[in-house]
Amino acid sequence: MKYWWCFWWISIGAMLMPKVVRADDNERYLAVLLLNLDRRNDVDLDILEDAVKAGCNAVHLTIHWDQVYPSISSQPDWQKYDTQIALAQKLGVKIALRIYLGRNEGRIQGFWTPDQRQHDQQGKPLVAGYASTFFSYAHRPSVEKAREFIKEVCQRYVEHQKQGRISWVSVCSTPTQETGYYHENNPDGSPYATVFDYSPSMKEEFKIWASRKYQKIARLNVAWQTQYNSFEEVVPPTSLKNRDQIFWGDAGKDWYVFRHAIFKQFIEQTTQTIKSVHPQYRVITDFGSVFDQLSTVCGSLAFRDLNLTTDGVKINDDVHYDHRFSIDVLRSNVLPGQWVLNEVFPDFRQGQEPVVKQIDENFAHGARWISIVIGTRNILEQMRPIIQKAVPKWLQVPFTPPQAKSFMTYNLSQVLEFGYFSGGVYSEWSNKAGPASNRQPVEIRMVEDLLADSLRGSINRHPFVKNALPTKTIRVNSSFSYKLSSEVFGDLDGLISSVEAINLPNWLSFQGGVFRGIPNQLGTYSFTLKATDDDGASIETPFTIIVNEVGVLNRPPTVKKPYPEAIGLYKQPLIFTIKDSIFTDSDGFISRIEVEGLPTWAQYRNGEIRGLADTVGVYLVMLRAYDDEEAMVSTTLKISINYPTVFFDLIKAGRPGERILLKRLRPNDRLLEHELPPYINVYSSCDAIFDTFVLELTGSQSRTVSTDRSPFSLYEGDLGMPAIAGKYILKGTAYFKKDLIASTIYEFEILPTDPTTRLPTEIDDWAVYPNPALDFINIKLPLGKASTPIRLISLLGAEIVLPERAIFRTEGLISINVRQLKLAPGMYLLKLQNEDATWRTFKVIKQ
């Protein structure tokens, strides 16, 4: 059955369903989540009870279809879930039900066939974690079977809903107990990343959707740059080497929008099923994520439109994500009154702090409910103190919506192509939200531009003249032939179905797009070309031919100037426009440009090279330009992909208003001491997106700092380091989401200067400075001497151990970090050994 027309009726009907205000709308919830992977009836009851005793005020239960009905002929087995819900009722906590529609592949007979499962882009049926699989959202009979089970669950527990015990219900299908399209397949025991759904029913519905949008196959071919003869030949795009490229170009965007429409229909159908049992059931859509790289593959980017009929959106956040960002994205794009929820999968490898941070940041930025996966006693014991602290901090405080401090927007098309992070959305948000230590809520609204344009192509646009025809000069009484270029006329939404010549001279004919004839007399001949598109709209343009005694031969196009190098950064978007102006044709026009030899991560479409560079290197690409008579010229384009660069700015330290940029450091800079202020600081930056900087200074002074807020500086506030003569090594390392982005090392030197002449001066061999010393003591060594034994002795004769980590040695210089030694202020004896084993002794004062 073809049912694309159902999308709109279901959506409209669901939107008219009344919203219900519930008594518990101002509560916050911390729930123990039982995945119920173990089929034994009494397992996890102790965890449920003890989690509630620790402070959880809700329980979140997964109800498995294939556990209730292991086979098509089984009697339903509800005992496990009845027992858990009865215990939750006894404990007086709220209940959330996750209805899981995925089934073990060994238990699908009678429910759906292998062909009715979701298929990946290689055509293989889905099977993943715990041998789970699920049906295609486009296979209506399977959807109806699932709706029957959903209705049965809701009817069984409707009395609990009427009595206010059920907080919400969700429907999930993926092997990870989420909803959406899955992101990997494992049919042969070796999992691989892929895209769904390419099942027969999905591909059949896609043909119908495409025909409805474009109406004529010619329009689709223009948009997709394909050559289909009919809509029956149309298939969804694939990209086996790089699945992210599936959604590039018009065909990829159409595939995303269509998958979205099918998925949205499924959400609205299941929501309607739940609410038909009782209108006060709160329905939550349980995604994996809506903003990471997998969200494109899973089909959840445009989640606002997906949830027009639900009561809230839940994601399953990774413990190491920036939770303030994820909740800001959710909160900013739900409808008024809809809930925002999240899930914690505890990971204690880095201690309890990341879990505490996730809970705090979720609640602070607007989450109503957080489910915690607790599958073992060990996890429960580690979670117990965290839950206990969250009770007075969050659960006993009424929910109030956070107030956003700033506002920003971004487009669905932007994140579909480049993602939230490489596409710059996260970096803009982080600038508005403030430093990581004190992020403030931001309203970050998505413009779902692709969905608004989903029916583009159904209304005809007139053709137009792309390139005016040049005047042709030909020889009298000589054979003339000229093929009309396909680039003279254009049609944005279809094709040019016919071109006719009006008022041709008697000696000239025009057939099959070619002018032919032998002019028998001199003169100038002007006539008109009329182009008509496949919908009957037309456009006209003049064409002039001069006939003389000699004629003019076509001259091929030329390269006007060398093409500039295209320079991009690793893991950053590259968008490079190929301009017609780089070529010239003296007697015609550039009809088209071809690009050959692009790297696999890039595509050339509509005059642009676009991609997200996944390798560093140099690529030589061939550009070919053709004129209106198919003469050609070529040139080479160099694409260089480099690692991002870290930059260091030398700043005068001080309070706001006193800080002055002194200079941007360069490798091996030599700075004059008298030109520097008493205290200096270093600010760092990077030409790529980053969120954390590690700065390391070694040499005459030493300091290491990791910072996640602007300015990314060696010292915070008005602090700085004394500008002391010596050699320094400065290393800056930029990270994004804990991944290394760039690392740069600079050496620089501060030269001592004469107080009077202000010219550079030499420091005497064996000089010890500064003296008195606060943090460092520097020793100038004679030329060629790499090292020397050192002893440090107090005035009472006690020798102070000098660990190697406190000594930094460079050519001609030794620096001792006396701050690291934790010396008390006072006088000390510094002894340096000569080559003849004698010792030089200096008195040094520690301030």
N, C-alpha and C positions, 0 to 999 in steps of 0.2 A: 504493500500500500504506500502511495506517495503522499507525504503529509507535511510538506514544507509550509503549506498554507495554515497549518495549525498553530505555528509560532505566535502569530499575532492575536488570535482569539484566546489562546491560553494566557498570554501576557496580560491582555486587557481585562479578562475575567478575574485573574489573580490580583491585579492592581486594585480592583474594586472591593476586594475583601476588607472588612473593617479591621482597623488596628485596635487592640485591646490593651488598656492600661491595667497593669497588675499591681498587687499590693506590695510585692517585694522589689519594685523597681529601684529603690534607693539603697539596696544591699550590695555588698561585695561578697564574693564567694571564692574560697580556696577548697578545691575538691580533690579527693583521692581518686585517681583514674585507674580502673581495673580493665586491662585489655582483654581479659578472659580468653587467653590463648590455650590455657589448660582446660580440658573438657570436664574434669572432675567437678562434682557438684559442690563440695564443701571447701574447695581450695580458695584461699585469699580472704575468707571471712574474718580471720583474726587480724589480717592487715587492715581491712576495712574498719573494724571496730577500734583498733589501736590508733589509726590515723585520725579518727574522729575524736578519740580521747586526747590526742596531741593538739587538737584545735581545728581540724578541718570541719567546715560547716556544710559540706556537700559531698556527694559521691557521684562519680561519672562512670557508667557501665556500658560496655560493648555487648550488644546482643547479636550473635552470629546466626545468620540464616541457615548455614549448613550444619550448625549444632542443633538447632531446633528441628530442622528437617534434613537429616543426613541423606535421605533419598526421597524420590518423588512419592513413594508409597508409605513412608514412615509416619507413625503417629507423632504429633508434636511433643517435644520434650522441653518444658519451660522450667523445670525444677531449679536449675542453677540460678536463673534470673529471678524467679519468684522468691527464692531464699535470700538473695542479696537485697532485693527491694524490701522484703519484710524486715531484714535487719536494719536497713537504712531508716525505715519507718519507726522502728523501735528506738533508734538512736536520735530520732528527731531532726534529721538533716535533709536538705534538698537533694533531688535526684535528677540527673541528666542521663538521657538514653541515646546511645550511639547505635543506630541500626545498621549493621554491616552486611552489605549485599554481595560482597565477594564470596566465592566458594572455592574450596579445594578442587583442583581440576579432576580429581577422581570422583567427585560428587556432583557433577553437572548434568549427568544423563537424566533426561526428562525435564530439565529446567531450560537448558539451551544447548545447541550443538557447537562443535569447534568453530564452524564458519560464522556463528552468531556471536562469538567472542570478539573483543577488540583485537585488532591486528596492528603490528608495527609497520614501519615503512618498507621493511623487507618482505612483508606479506606473512609474517609468522604470528600465530595466535599468542596472546598474552599468557605468560605463566611466570610468577616471580616469588617473593618471599612466602614461605610456608606453602609452596605449590599453589598459591592463590591465583585466581583469574576472575574476570567479570565480563559482562555482556556489553555489546555496543549500545551506546545511548541512542543510536539511530535505528535499532531493531525493535520495533514497536511491540511485538508479542513478548519479548523478554522484559521490556520495561513494564508491561502490564502485569506480568507474573511478580515482578519485584514490588509493584504497588500493592498487590494483594497481600504480600507478606508485611509490608509497612503498615497497612491498614489493620492487619491482624494484631500486630504488636501494640498499636495505639489503642485498639479496642480492648485488649487484655488489661491495659493499665490505665484506662480512662478514669476509673474511680479515684485513683491516686491523683490524677490531674484535677478532677473536680474538687478534691479536698486540699489542693494547693501544694502537694508534695513534689510534683514534677515541675522542674524549672524550665527545661527545654529538651528538644528532640533534634537529632541530626541524622542524616543519611549519608553513609560512606560506602565506597566501593573499591578503592585501590588496596593493594597488598599492605600498605602502611596505614590502613584505616583512616584514609582521607577521602575527599571527593575531588573529582577532576579527571584529567587524562594522566596515565602513569608515564614515567620518564625512563624506564629501562625494561629490558626483557631478559629472560633466562630460560629459554626452551631446551637448551642442551647442557645445562650445568655451568655455563660461562656467561655471566651477566654482561650486557653491553648497553650503552646509552642509545636511546632511540626516541621516536615520536609516534604517538597513536592519534587517531584511529583510522586505519586503512582497510577496515572490514568491508565485505561486499555491500552491505546495506548502507554504510557510511558513504562509500564512493558513489553509489547510485543516487543518494540524496544530494550529493555535491553537484552532480550533473544537473539536477533539477534546479538547485539554488543558482548555479551559474547561468543557466538559461533564463531564469527569471530576472536576474540582475542585468545581463547584457542583451537579452532578447535576440540578438543576432550573433552568430559565431564570429563574424568579421570583427565586431567590436571587442570581443574577448581576445582574439588574436592580436589586435593592436595593443591592447593593454598588457597582455602577458608575453608578447613577442613570440607567439607560437604559430603553428600552421595547421590547426585542426580543421577538418572538413565539416564536422557537425558536432553538436553537443554530446552525442553518444560516445565520441572519442575522448572527451575531456577526463583527465585524471588529476588527482591532487599532486602538488609538487613534492619532490623528495630530495634529500641531500644526505647520502650515506657517509660522506667523509666528514661533514661538519653539520650536525643537525640544526644548529642555530641559523644556518643559511636557508633553511626551508621557508622561513617567514620573510625573506627578503623579496623585494620587487612586488609588483601588483598581484601576481599569482599567489605569492606567499601570504600577503596581507589578506587576500580573499579567503585563503585556506584558514587563516586564524579567525577571521570574522565568522566564517561558516561553522567551524568547530565551536566557537563561542555560542552561536545561535542554537546548535544542537544541545550543547551542555546547559544553556539557559533553559531550554524547554524541559530538560530532565529535572532541573531544580524546581521549576514552577509546577511540574506535574506532581512531584513527590511532596512539595509543600501543600498543594491543594488536597492531596490524599490525606495528609496528617490533619489538616484543619477541617476536613469533612467529617472526621470522627468527633472532634471537639474544637470549636473556633478559638478557644483560649490556649491551645497548645502553642507554646513559643517554638518557632522553628529556627535553627541556627545552621548556617552553612559552614562545614568544617574543612577548610582548605589546609594544605601543607604550608604554603606561603603565598603571598601576593606580590612580592617585590624582588625576590632573588632571581638568579639566572634560570632556575627551573620553572619559575612561574609562567614563562612564555610557553614552555613545553607542556606544562600542566593545564594551561588555558585559563589561568585565574587572574591575569593582569587587570582586566576590566571588571573587577568584582563588584563595583557599584551597580552596574547594569545587571549583573547576574543575580543580584539580591534585591530587586525591586519589590518582591513579594514575601521576603523572609523577615525575620525579626532580629537578625544580627549575623555577624561574621566572626569566625574563629580561625586562628592560624596555629600551627605547631612550630613555634619559634625554636631555633637552635640556641643553646645556652650561651654561646659566644657571639651572638648577633648584637647589633646596636638596637636594643629593645625600644628605646625612646623613638628611634626612627620608624621602626615597624609599627608601633602603636599610633604614631602620628599619621602614618599613611592610612591605616585602618580607620581611625577616628574621623579623619578629614573627608572620607569618601563613603561613609555610611549615611543612610537617611535619618532624619530626626527620630529619635526614640529607639533606633536599633542599637543592639548591644555590640560591644567589642570584647572578644575573648581570646585567650592564649593558652598555650600548653607548655609545661616544663618537663623535659626529659632529663632528670638530674645526671650531671657528669661531675664527679668529685675528684677527678684527676688533678685539678688545680685548686683543690680545697673547696670550702663552702661558699666563698665570696661570690663566684659567678652566679650561683643559684640564688643567693640572697639579692644580688643586683638585678637579676631578671625579674623576680617578684616585685621588688620595689619600683623598678622603672616602668613595668607594665601597669601597676596600679596608679602610679603618679601621673601617667600620661593618658589615663582614661579607660583602662580595662575594667570590666565588671566582674569577670570570672576568670580564674586560672585553674586549670586541671594539672595535677602533678602525677606523672606515671610512677607508681610505687609497686614494683613487682616482687620484691624480696624483703626479708626482715632487715637485712643489712642497709638497704636504701632507706627503709622506714626509720631506722635508728639515726641515720645521718640527717634525715629530713626533720626529725622531731624538734630539735631546738630552733630550726629555721621557721617551722610552722608556729611554734609557741611564741616567737617574737613577732610574727606577722599578725597574730590575733589582735593585740591592743593597737598596733600601728595602723592596720588597715581594716580588719573585719569589724572592729567595734566603732569605726568611724563611718558615718553615712557617705554614700557616694555623691560627689558633686562633679559635674563636668569641668575639666581643666580649661582655663582661658588661654587661647593661643596668643602669643606675643607678636607674631608676624604672619604674613601670608605669602604663598607662592603657588604657581601652577606649572604643570608639565603636561605633555601630550602622550597619549597611548602609543602613537606611531613612533615617538622618540624612544621610549623604553622597549618597545617591541624590537627595534633594530639594534640598540646599543645597551639596553639594560639600565637599571637605576644608577649603577656605580660608574661604569665607563661612560655613560651618557651624561654625567654631570648633575643628575638630580640630587644624589646624596650630598655632593660637595656644596651645592647651593643651600640645601637644607641645613647642613652642619654650620655654615656661616651664619644663617639666621637663628639657629638654635643656641649658638654660643658654645663656650668651651665644654669639653666632654665631662668635666667635673661638675658642671652646673647647667646642663641642657635645659632650655625652656621649650614648652609646647609650641609647635608651628602648625598652622593650617596649610596643608600641602595637597591641593586639589588636582586630581587628574582630569584633563579634558579628553573625553573618549571620542577623539576625532574620527577614528576609523569606523566606529559604529554609526556615527551621524552620516557618514558617506557610504553606507553599506549598499545603497540602491543606486549609486552613481552608474550611469550608462543606460538607464531606462528612457531617458529623454535625449533626442538627437541634437547634436551640435553641428552647425554648418561647417563645411570644409573651408579651407583658407589657402592662400598662396604662401608657400614656405620660401620659395626662391624665385624671384622675377627672372624671366627668360632673357638671356643676353641677345643682343642683335648679332646675327650671323652674316658674314660677308662671303659670298661664294662666286665661283667663276662661271661666266656665261658659256652655254653650250657644253657644260661638263656635268657628269652625273653627281647628284647631291643626295646624301642620306644622313639622317639625324634621328637618333632614338631619343624620344622624350624621357627625361629622367623621372623616376618615380618620386623624386624629392622636390618636384616643382609644386605639387599640391599636397596638402596634408589634411587629415581628418582625425580629430582627437578621439572619437568614439566609434569609429567604424572604418570603412575603406572607400576609396574612390572607385565607384563601379564603372564609370565611363568617362572618356574625354573626347570631345568632338571639336573639330576645327571649323570655324565659321568664316565664310568669304575667302576661301583659299583661291590663289591664282590658278589659272587653267593648267599650268605645267606641273603643279605640285599635288601630290596625294598624301593622305594620312590614314594608314591602316595598321592595326595591331600595335599602336603606339609609336610607329616609325613614319617619318616624313621621307618621301622619295620623289625625285623628279629631275628633269634636265631643263634649266631655264634657257629660253631661246632669245631673250632680249634683255637689255640692260634696264635697271630701274630699282626702285625701292618698293617692296611689297609688305604691307602690314595687314594682319588678320587677327582673329580672336580665338583663344582656346577656352572652352567651357568644360569645367569638371563637375561631375555630379556624384554625390555620395550614395550609399546604399539605402538611404531614406528619401532620396529625391531632391535634397537640398543641393544648390550649385553655387559656383564661383567662377568669375571670368578673369582672364589676364591677356594682355596683348603680346604678339610675337612679330618681330620685324626681320625681314631678310633683304640684304642688299646684294644685288647682282652687278658685278663689274667685270673688267677684263682680266683680272689676276686672281681674285679671291684671297682669303686668309685661312691658313691652316690652323687647326686647334693647337694651342700651346698648353702643355701639361702644367698642373699646379706646382708651386714651389713652397719651400719652407721659408717663412718670412723672417723668423729669428729662432735661435736655439731655444728649445723648450726648457723652462726652468725645472729644476729638480723637485720632485715631490718628497717631502720630508715628513715622516710620521714617528710616533712613539709607540713603544711596545705596550700592548694591552690598552691602547687608547684609540678612539675612533679616527680613521683617516677618511676625509672627504676632499677629493681633488677634482676640480672641474677641467675638462679638456675643452679648450676654447677654439672655435673656428678661426679666430683671428691669428692664430699661430701659423696658419697656412694662407696662401693667397692664390687667386686664379685670375689672370689678367684679362681673359676673354670669356669668362663664364662664372661659375660659382662652385663652391665646395659642396658637393651633394651629400657626402657622408664621410664619417671617420670610423675606422675599425681599430680595435685594440687587441693585440695578441701577446701572450706570454705573461698574463697576470698571475700572481701567487694565488694559491687555493683559497686564501682567506678573503680575497677581494673579488668584486664584480664590477663590470662596466655597464651602466644603464643610464639612458637619457643624458648623455654627455658628462657623467660623473663616474669616477672610480671611488667606490665606497667599501669599507670593511673595517674589521677590528683586528689589527695586526697581532698574530699569535707567535711570530718568530722575529728575531732581530737579523738584519742582513740587508744586502743591496740587490735589487731586482731591476733588470733591464727589460723594458716593455717596448714593443714595436707599435708605432702609430702609423696608420696608413690613411691618407686623405685622397679622395676621388673627386674629379670634377664632373661636370654635367655630360661629358662625353667619355667617361670612364677612364680617362688618363689618371695616373696615380703618382704620388710622391710619398716617401716614407721618412720617418725620423725616429730616433730612440728617446724614450723617456726613462729617466733613472729614478727609481723609488728607493729611498733609504729609510729603513726603520731602525731607530736607535733606542738604546735604553734612556729613560728619563735622566735628567741632570739635576744634581743638588747644587744650590747656590748659597753662598755665605756672604752676608752683609756685615761690615764692621760698623758698630754703633757706639756713639758716645754714651756711656752709662749715665743714668740719672733719673730724676722724676719726670712724669709726663710734661712735655714742653721743653725739657732740657736735652732729650734724646735727639741726636743728630746723626744722619747717615754720613759716615766718613768716606766709605768707598765699598764697592763690591770686590771682595777678595778674588785674586787670580792665583793660580799655582805658582809657587816660588816667589811670591811678592816679597819685596824688601821694604820695610816701613821704617821711617826715621823716628826715633824716640821723641824728639822735641816737637814733632808735628802731631803727636797723639795726646789726648787728654789723660789725666791721671788714671782714670778707670774706663775700661772698654767692655763691650759686650758683643756677642755674635748672634745675629738672627739668621735663621736658615729657611729655605723655601725649595720647592721642586716644581718642575714644569709638567707634572702629572698629578693626578688625584691621589691624595694621601690623607691619613688621619693621625699618624703618630710619627714623631721624629726622635731619633737617638743621636745625640751629639757627644763626641768624645774628643777632648783636648789633651794632648800629651806633649812633653817637652819641658820647657822651663817652668811650666805650671801644668797641673793635671786636674781634669774634671770630666765627669760623665753624667749626663742627664737624659732622661726619657720624658718627653712631654707630648701631650695630646691636645693642646690648646694653643691658639694663636695669641701672641707671637711665639713661634717655635724658637726659643732662645736658650743660650748657654746659661744665663742667669735670669731669674724672675724679677719682676718689678724694677726697682732702681738700683739693684745690685750689679756688680761688674768685677772684673779682675784688673789688678794693677798692670799698666802698660810697661812691663819690665823687659829690657833687652834680652834676647835669647832666641832660640829656634823652637818652633812649634809645629806640631802635626795635628790637623783638624780633620776629623772624619764625621761625615753626616750620612745617616741611613734613614730612608723614608719607607714607611709601611702603610699598607691599606688592608684593613680587615686582617691584620697580622701577617699578610703576605708581603715579602720583600718587593719593593717597587724600584728603588734606586739606591746606590751607595757611591759616595765620592770622597776621595782623600786629597787634601791640599797640604802642602808644606809652605810655611811662610816664616819670615824672620823679622824681628824688631832690632834695628841697629842702634847701638848707643851713639849719641852725638855730643860734641863739645858744647858746653853751656854758653860759650862766647861766640864761636864761629858757626855753631849749629851744623857743622859738617860731621859726617860719620867718623867715628874714632875707633881705634882698635882697643880691645880689652886685653890687658896684659895677661900673659900666660900665668896660670895658677891664681888668677884673681878669683875672689870669692864675693858674690854679690847676690841680692842686696844684703846689706849688713848694717843695722838690724834686719832680721827676716821675720815675716809673718807666716807665710805658708810654704815658701820654697827657698832653698839655698842653691845657687848655681856656681859651678866651678869651671873656669875656662882652662882647657888643657892645651899644652903645646901642640904645634902642628905635627900630625902623624901619630900622636899618642891616642890610642883608642880607649884606654881604660886605665884605672889605677885602683888599688885597694884603698878603702876608706874606713876610718874609725871615728866614732863620735863618743866623747867622754865627758861626763859631768865634772864640775869643779871638785866634787867629792871623790873623784877617781873611778866612779862606776861606769863601765862601758855599756853603751846603749846598742842593742841589737838593731842592725839595719837590714830589714828584709828586702829581697831583690825587687819586690813589687813597689817599694817606696823609692827606688832609684831608676831614673830614666837616663839612658846613655845615647847620645848622638855624636856625630863626628865633631870632635873638639869641644864637647860640652857634656857635663854631668849635672843633672838636676835631682835634688833630694827633696821629697815631699815630707817636710817636717810636720805638717798638719796631720798626716797619716800616722806619724810616730807618737802623736799626742804628747808632745813635750810641754813641760811646764815652762812658763816664761823665766828667763834667766840667761846666764852665760854658759857656754859650752866650748870644749876644745875639739876642733875638727882636724884630723890628722890624715894626710895624703902621702902615699908612699912614692918615693922617687925610683928611678930605674936601678940605682945602686943600692936599693933596699933601705936607704935612710928615709926619714919621715919629715914632711913639712907640717908645721903646726900653726893653726889659725884660731884666733878667738872670734867666736860668733855669738851674737845675741839673738835669742828668740823672744819676740815681742809677746 
